[in-house]
C-alpha cells in the first residue's frame, strides 16, 4: 500500500508538471520543450501504470507501459531535448533528432511485440526477469546513450561557462538539474531499487525536468516589466550583476510599463523630441536649430553643402559617436510567430532599462516572410557594449537560435552628423 500511495502522489505531481510543460511548449514552439514533453508524458504514464499495478496487480500491458514510458522514451527524449538546447550546430541537432526518432520507433515495436516470460504480481516487475535478451539490449542501449549525452552536454556547458560564455553560464544550473533527472530515470527503471524508491526516483525526475525547463525559457511575459525594472533600474550592470547578484538599492523606482503595440514584429522608435528642445539655448523663442544652421550657412556663402562645425546644433551633433549594428535573420519556415514573440519580449525589456538607446527596430521584408532585419543604434559605444551584456538580449539569442537558419551582422558607426538644409527657392517655382 505504501508503494501504491507514493505512486498515486507521484502521478498527480507528474501529470501537473506535464500539463504545464506542454502548455509552455505549445506557446513557445521550442523543440527542446517538445522533446521534454515526450519525456514527461512517458514518466506520467509509467507512474500511473505502477499505481494501478500495485493496487490490482501487474499484467503485460501495465509492464510494457512502464518500460516504454520510463525506460525507453523517458531517457532518450530527455537527452534529445538537452542536445537541442545547447548544440550550436544545426547538423548536430538534426543528427540527434534522426537518431532519437529512429531508435524510438524500432525499440517501440520490439518492446511491444516481444513475448514476456515469468508471472506478474503486485510487486514491481524487474526487466531482466520479464524480457528476453533483445528488448533488454535496446533498453540498455537507450540508457547508455542517454547518460553519455547528458554527461557530455553538462560537461561542455560547464567548460563554456568557465570561459565566460554568458549563455552557457545561464544554462548551467537548468542543465545540471535535467542531467540529474536523467540519472534518476535510469536508476528507477533498472530494477535495482526497491519499489518505493523507484517511484520516488521517477516522480523526482518529472519534477526536475519541469523545473529545469522553466529555468531555460525567457522570463518576460505579457503582464509587464515592472518587476524587471525594480531589479535592474536604468543603470548599467556591473560584473556582479551580470552573474545574478543584485546590490542593495534604496527605494528603486519601477520602470514604466510600455503600452502594447498591436503591430506584429515591429519594434517602436523612441518618441521624437519636442520642437522646443531643438532651439538654441540662448534664444528659446527664436528659430529652430535647423533654421539657425541654414541662416549661418547662408551668411557664410554656403549652399546646400557642408555646415560649419560651430553652427551645428548640439542636440544633433550629440550622435556623432553613436554606434550599433544591423542584423539580418533568415528564419526557418513556420517559426516566424515564435521569433516575433521573442523579439517583442526583447524590445519591451530594452525600452524599460536602456535609456541610451536611440533606435531599436525590427522589420519584416516585403516578399520575404522568413526574413527579419534588426536595426539598433546607441548614443555611445559604451552603451552598445552594455546592451550586449544585458540578460534580456542573452535570453533572446539563446531562445531564438532554434528558429534561425542563418544570421548576417553588419556593424555600424555613425560619422559626423550632417544637418539637411532647405533647398534654395529658385524664381518661377
PLY file of the C-alpha trace (Angstrom):
ply
format ascii 1.0
element vertex 429
property float x
property float y
property float z
element edge 428
property int vertex1
property int vertex2
end_header
0.00 0.00 0.00
2.90 2.37 0.65
4.15 1.92 -2.90
0.63 2.45 -4.29
0.17 5.65 -2.28
3.55 7.01 -3.35
2.78 6.14 -6.98
-0.55 7.98 -6.77
1.05 11.13 -5.33
3.90 10.99 -7.83
1.42 10.51 -10.69
-0.55 13.61 -9.70
2.61 15.68 -9.48
3.95 14.34 -12.79
0.66 14.99 -14.58
0.60 18.57 -13.30
4.19 19.19 -14.39
3.46 17.57 -17.77
0.44 19.79 -18.37
2.38 22.95 -17.54
5.30 21.97 -19.75
3.08 21.04 -22.70
1.26 24.35 -22.34
4.53 26.27 -22.46
5.86 24.16 -25.34
2.69 24.86 -27.32
3.08 28.59 -26.68
6.79 28.97 -27.46
7.15 26.14 -30.03
10.68 25.38 -28.84
11.91 21.97 -29.94
13.67 21.09 -26.72
10.49 21.77 -24.74
8.60 19.50 -27.13
11.17 16.73 -26.62
10.99 17.07 -22.84
7.19 16.98 -23.05
7.51 13.47 -24.50
9.71 12.56 -21.55
7.12 13.91 -19.12
4.29 12.00 -20.81
6.30 8.79 -20.64
7.11 9.24 -16.95
3.49 10.12 -16.10
2.12 7.03 -17.86
4.74 4.85 -16.19
3.87 6.15 -12.73
0.15 5.71 -13.40
0.72 2.13 -14.51
2.79 1.49 -11.39
0.00 2.78 -9.17
-2.58 0.55 -10.85
-0.23 -2.42 -10.74
0.48 -2.01 -7.02
-3.26 -1.96 -6.32
-4.68 -4.52 -8.78
-1.60 -6.43 -9.86
0.67 -6.01 -12.88
-0.12 -7.52 -16.25
1.52 -7.43 -19.67
0.00 -4.09 -20.65
0.99 -2.29 -17.44
4.50 -3.69 -17.52
5.04 -2.66 -21.16
3.75 0.87 -20.46
6.22 1.22 -17.59
9.12 0.07 -19.74
8.16 2.07 -22.82
7.40 5.27 -20.94
10.14 5.38 -18.30
12.86 3.06 -19.57
12.81 3.92 -23.29
11.06 7.20 -24.17
11.98 9.00 -20.94
15.79 8.89 -21.18
16.07 9.06 -24.99
13.91 12.15 -25.40
15.38 13.76 -22.31
18.83 13.56 -23.90
17.42 14.74 -27.23
16.00 17.87 -25.62
19.33 18.55 -23.94
21.22 18.34 -27.24
18.61 20.54 -28.95
19.02 23.15 -26.21
22.80 23.54 -26.16
24.07 22.35 -29.57
25.16 25.34 -31.68
25.41 23.45 -34.96
22.29 22.50 -36.86
23.98 19.32 -38.09
24.35 18.06 -34.52
20.72 18.80 -33.68
19.49 17.18 -36.90
21.55 14.05 -36.21
20.18 13.85 -32.67
16.59 14.05 -33.90
17.20 11.45 -36.59
18.75 9.01 -34.12
16.14 9.54 -31.39
13.16 9.07 -33.69
14.65 6.02 -35.44
15.74 4.35 -32.22
12.40 5.03 -30.53
10.36 3.58 -33.40
12.46 0.40 -33.71
12.64 -0.22 -29.95
8.95 0.59 -29.52
7.91 -2.11 -31.98
10.19 -4.73 -30.45
9.20 -3.98 -26.85
5.51 -4.18 -27.80
5.60 -7.49 -29.70
8.32 -9.42 -27.84
6.76 -12.10 -25.62
7.06 -11.84 -21.86
8.26 -14.54 -19.53
7.51 -15.33 -15.92
4.45 -14.49 -13.86
3.48 -10.97 -12.82
2.08 -9.99 -9.43
1.58 -6.84 -7.37
5.34 -6.50 -6.96
7.18 -4.21 -9.36
8.48 -6.48 -12.18
12.17 -6.49 -12.99
13.01 -6.12 -16.69
15.66 -8.86 -16.52
13.11 -11.39 -15.24
10.37 -10.48 -17.75
12.01 -9.53 -21.07
14.28 -11.56 -23.34
17.75 -10.52 -24.46
16.84 -8.24 -27.40
14.44 -5.92 -25.53
16.89 -5.72 -22.64
19.67 -4.81 -25.07
17.58 -1.99 -26.54
16.74 -0.64 -23.08
20.38 -0.81 -22.02
21.38 0.97 -25.22
18.88 3.77 -24.56
20.25 4.21 -21.05
23.88 4.26 -22.18
23.20 6.79 -24.94
21.15 9.00 -22.63
23.73 9.01 -19.83
26.61 9.76 -22.22
24.70 12.55 -23.95
23.59 14.16 -20.69
27.09 13.94 -19.23
28.66 15.38 -22.39
26.19 18.26 -22.58
26.71 19.10 -18.92
30.47 18.96 -19.29
30.53 21.14 -22.42
28.24 23.70 -20.80
30.38 23.83 -17.68
33.52 24.29 -19.78
31.93 27.10 -21.78
30.72 28.76 -18.59
34.28 28.70 -17.24
35.33 30.55 -20.41
32.95 33.43 -19.54
30.30 32.33 -22.02
27.20 34.18 -20.78
24.68 31.86 -22.43
26.35 28.74 -21.02
26.52 30.31 -17.55
22.78 30.96 -17.56
22.00 27.42 -18.73
24.40 25.61 -16.41
22.02 25.13 -13.46
19.00 24.04 -15.56
21.15 21.61 -17.49
22.58 20.15 -14.28
19.04 19.64 -12.93
17.90 17.91 -16.12
21.01 15.72 -16.11
20.21 14.69 -12.52
16.69 13.85 -13.70
18.20 11.53 -16.29
20.19 9.73 -13.61
17.02 9.25 -11.56
15.11 7.89 -14.57
17.81 5.33 -15.34
18.12 4.35 -11.66
14.35 3.92 -11.27
13.94 1.65 -14.29
16.93 -0.69 -13.96
15.21 -2.88 -11.37
17.89 -2.32 -8.72
15.88 -0.07 -6.40
13.01 -1.18 -4.16
9.56 -0.26 -5.44
9.06 2.82 -3.18
12.45 4.26 -4.10
11.85 3.60 -7.80
8.58 5.52 -7.62
10.24 8.41 -5.77
13.06 8.49 -8.34
10.68 8.72 -11.30
8.48 11.32 -9.58
11.52 13.40 -8.65
12.78 13.16 -12.22
9.48 14.53 -13.55
9.71 17.47 -11.16
13.33 18.22 -12.06
12.60 18.17 -15.78
9.76 20.64 -15.35
11.75 22.96 -13.08
14.82 22.83 -15.32
12.70 23.60 -18.37
11.13 26.60 -16.67
14.62 27.97 -15.89
15.59 27.97 -19.58
12.69 30.00 -21.03
12.51 33.82 -21.21
11.30 35.50 -18.03
9.46 38.30 -19.85
5.76 37.83 -20.45
2.75 39.86 -21.45
1.90 41.12 -17.99
4.55 43.86 -18.00
8.03 44.61 -16.76
7.64 46.46 -13.50
9.45 43.72 -11.60
12.25 43.73 -14.12
12.64 47.46 -13.75
12.83 47.09 -9.98
15.65 44.60 -10.30
17.81 46.39 -12.82
16.76 50.03 -12.94
18.24 52.30 -15.57
21.89 51.92 -14.60
24.39 49.73 -16.48
25.12 46.43 -14.81
28.34 45.60 -13.05
30.16 42.29 -13.31
28.45 41.02 -10.18
25.01 41.95 -11.51
25.66 40.01 -14.71
26.13 36.89 -12.60
22.82 37.41 -10.82
23.96 39.29 -7.69
21.92 42.42 -7.14
23.35 45.12 -4.84
21.06 46.84 -2.39
19.50 49.95 -3.89
17.47 52.38 -1.80
13.89 52.87 -2.95
14.19 51.65 -6.56
11.84 53.34 -8.98
9.95 50.90 -11.23
10.37 51.42 -14.93
7.17 52.47 -16.70
5.32 49.70 -18.46
5.31 50.41 -22.22
1.96 50.44 -23.95
1.25 47.30 -26.01
1.99 47.54 -29.71
-0.53 45.64 -31.85
1.76 45.58 -34.89
3.37 42.14 -35.03
7.11 42.09 -35.47
7.54 45.90 -35.46
9.57 47.47 -32.70
8.99 51.09 -31.86
11.29 54.09 -32.28
11.80 56.41 -29.30
9.39 59.32 -29.19
10.70 62.40 -31.10
11.90 65.32 -29.05
9.60 68.36 -28.94
10.46 71.31 -31.13
11.48 73.40 -28.11
14.35 71.01 -27.41
15.86 71.76 -30.83
16.18 75.52 -30.29
19.37 77.33 -29.46
19.93 77.70 -25.70
20.44 81.48 -25.97
17.22 82.02 -27.96
14.44 79.83 -26.56
11.76 81.63 -28.54
13.79 82.04 -31.70
14.12 79.91 -34.80
14.70 76.17 -34.65
18.17 74.67 -34.81
17.84 73.74 -38.46
16.74 77.28 -39.32
19.70 78.68 -37.41
22.11 76.41 -39.26
20.58 77.40 -42.58
20.96 81.11 -41.73
24.55 80.64 -40.67
25.30 78.77 -43.85
23.68 81.47 -45.99
25.65 84.19 -44.21
28.85 82.31 -44.85
28.04 81.99 -48.53
27.44 78.27 -48.37
24.84 76.50 -50.46
23.43 73.08 -49.65
26.84 71.65 -48.81
28.74 71.24 -45.54
27.75 73.15 -42.44
30.41 74.81 -40.28
31.14 72.72 -37.22
30.43 75.64 -34.88
26.97 76.09 -36.45
25.82 72.51 -35.85
23.19 72.23 -33.10
24.27 70.36 -30.01
21.15 68.19 -30.00
22.07 66.68 -33.37
25.86 66.56 -33.11
25.43 64.55 -29.92
25.05 61.44 -32.06
28.45 61.79 -33.72
29.81 58.89 -31.67
26.75 56.67 -31.99
27.22 53.06 -32.97
25.16 49.93 -33.39
24.50 47.14 -35.84
22.14 45.72 -38.43
21.31 42.04 -38.04
19.59 40.09 -40.82
17.87 36.90 -39.65
16.77 34.16 -42.03
14.16 32.11 -40.17
13.10 28.52 -40.55
9.71 28.15 -42.16
6.90 28.07 -39.65
8.97 29.75 -36.89
8.04 33.35 -37.71
5.43 33.79 -34.97
7.64 32.29 -32.26
10.56 34.50 -33.32
8.35 37.60 -33.34
7.13 36.85 -29.80
10.73 36.69 -28.60
11.52 39.93 -30.46
8.58 41.65 -28.77
9.82 40.49 -25.35
13.28 41.80 -26.20
12.17 45.28 -27.16
9.92 45.63 -24.12
12.86 44.93 -21.85
15.21 47.18 -23.84
12.80 50.11 -23.74
12.38 49.69 -19.99
16.03 49.62 -18.93
18.25 51.09 -21.68
17.94 54.90 -21.75
20.88 55.35 -24.18
19.03 53.51 -26.95
18.32 55.77 -29.94
16.70 53.31 -32.37
15.70 49.70 -31.84
13.53 48.36 -34.67
12.70 45.02 -36.24
11.45 44.98 -39.83
9.72 42.37 -41.91
10.87 42.10 -45.52
8.24 42.54 -48.22
8.18 39.36 -50.28
10.42 37.55 -47.77
8.25 36.12 -44.96
11.20 34.36 -43.34
13.39 37.48 -43.25
13.71 39.80 -40.24
16.03 42.81 -40.05
17.04 44.30 -36.71
18.35 47.87 -36.68
19.75 49.15 -33.41
21.61 52.38 -32.67
23.00 53.63 -29.36
24.39 57.03 -28.40
27.84 55.77 -27.48
29.98 52.68 -27.79
29.80 52.10 -24.03
26.00 51.98 -24.19
26.15 49.50 -27.06
28.63 47.33 -25.16
26.37 47.40 -22.09
23.43 46.38 -24.30
25.32 43.30 -25.46
25.68 42.18 -21.84
22.02 42.65 -20.91
20.27 39.45 -19.73
17.25 40.09 -21.94
19.48 40.12 -25.04
21.26 36.94 -23.96
17.93 35.21 -23.43
16.74 36.33 -26.85
19.89 34.99 -28.51
19.57 31.66 -26.70
15.86 31.15 -27.32
15.73 32.42 -30.91
18.58 30.16 -32.02
16.22 27.25 -32.70
14.14 29.41 -35.06
17.03 30.87 -37.10
18.56 29.32 -40.20
21.21 31.97 -40.87
22.36 35.30 -39.43
24.25 38.19 -41.03
25.59 41.00 -38.81
26.73 44.44 -40.04
28.46 46.69 -37.50
27.63 50.41 -37.68
29.41 53.57 -36.55
27.78 56.95 -37.16
30.07 59.59 -38.62
29.93 63.36 -38.05
26.30 64.46 -38.03
25.13 66.33 -41.13
22.13 68.59 -40.94
19.96 68.75 -44.07
19.48 72.34 -45.30
16.42 73.63 -47.16
16.74 73.83 -50.94
17.10 77.36 -52.42
13.94 78.98 -53.72
14.53 79.45 -57.45
12.46 82.04 -59.39
9.46 80.65 -61.17
8.93 77.77 -58.76
0 1
1 2
2 3
3 4
4 5
5 6
6 7
7 8
8 9
9 10
10 11
11 12
12 13
13 14
14 15
15 16
16 17
17 18
18 19
19 20
20 21
21 22
22 23
23 24
24 25
25 26
26 27
27 28
28 29
29 30
30 31
31 32
32 33
33 34
34 35
35 36
36 37
37 38
38 39
39 40
40 41
41 42
42 43
43 44
44 45
45 46
46 47
47 48
48 49
49 50
50 51
51 52
52 53
53 54
54 55
55 56
56 57
57 58
58 59
59 60
60 61
61 62
62 63
63 64
64 65
65 66
66 67
67 68
68 69
69 70
70 71
71 72
72 73
73 74
74 75
75 76
76 77
77 78
78 79
79 80
80 81
81 82
82 83
83 84
84 85
85 86
86 87
87 88
88 89
89 90
90 91
91 92
92 93
93 94
94 95
95 96
96 97
97 98
98 99
99 100
100 101
101 102
102 103
103 104
104 105
105 106
106 107
107 108
108 109
109 110
110 111
111 112
112 113
113 114
114 115
115 116
116 117
117 118
118 119
119 120
120 121
121 122
122 123
123 124
124 125
125 126
126 127
127 128
128 129
129 130
130 131
131 132
132 133
133 134
134 135
135 136
136 137
137 138
138 139
139 140
140 141
141 142
142 143
143 144
144 145
145 146
146 147
147 148
148 149
149 150
150 151
151 152
152 153
153 154
154 155
155 156
156 157
157 158
158 159
159 160
160 161
161 162
162 163
163 164
164 165
165 166
166 167
167 168
168 169
169 170
170 171
171 172
172 173
173 174
174 175
175 176
176 177
177 178
178 179
179 180
180 181
181 182
182 183
183 184
184 185
185 186
186 187
187 188
188 189
189 190
190 191
191 192
192 193
193 194
194 195
195 196
196 197
197 198
198 199
199 200
200 201
201 202
202 203
203 204
204 205
205 206
206 207
207 208
208 209
209 210
210 211
211 212
212 213
213 214
214 215
215 216
216 217
217 218
218 219
219 220
220 221
221 222
222 223
223 224
224 225
225 226
226 227
227 228
228 229
229 230
230 231
231 232
232 233
233 234
234 235
235 236
236 237
237 238
238 239
239 240
240 241
241 242
242 243
243 244
244 245
245 246
246 247
247 248
248 249
249 250
250 251
251 252
252 253
253 254
254 255
255 256
256 257
257 258
258 259
259 260
260 261
261 262
262 263
263 264
264 265
265 266
266 267
267 268
268 269
269 270
270 271
271 272
272 273
273 274
274 275
275 276
276 277
277 278
278 279
279 280
280 281
281 282
282 283
283 284
284 285
285 286
286 287
287 288
288 289
289 290
290 291
291 292
292 293
293 294
294 295
295 296
296 297
297 298
298 299
299 300
300 301
301 302
302 303
303 304
304 305
305 306
306 307
307 308
308 309
309 310
310 311
311 312
312 313
313 314
314 315
315 316
316 317
317 318
318 319
319 320
320 321
321 322
322 323
323 324
324 325
325 326
326 327
327 328
328 329
329 330
330 331
331 332
332 333
333 334
334 335
335 336
336 337
337 338
338 339
339 340
340 341
341 342
342 343
343 344
344 345
345 346
346 347
347 348
348 349
349 350
350 351
351 352
352 353
353 354
354 355
355 356
356 357
357 358
358 359
359 360
360 361
361 362
362 363
363 364
364 365
365 366
366 367
367 368
368 369
369 370
370 371
371 372
372 373
373 374
374 375
375 376
376 377
377 378
378 379
379 380
380 381
381 382
382 383
383 384
384 385
385 386
386 387
387 388
388 389
389 390
390 391
391 392
392 393
393 394
394 395
395 396
396 397
397 398
398 399
399 400
400 401
401 402
402 403
403 404
404 405
405 406
406 407
407 408
408 409
409 410
410 411
411 412
412 413
413 414
414 415
415 416
416 417
417 418
418 419
419 420
420 421
421 422
422 423
423 424
424 425
425 426
426 427
427 428
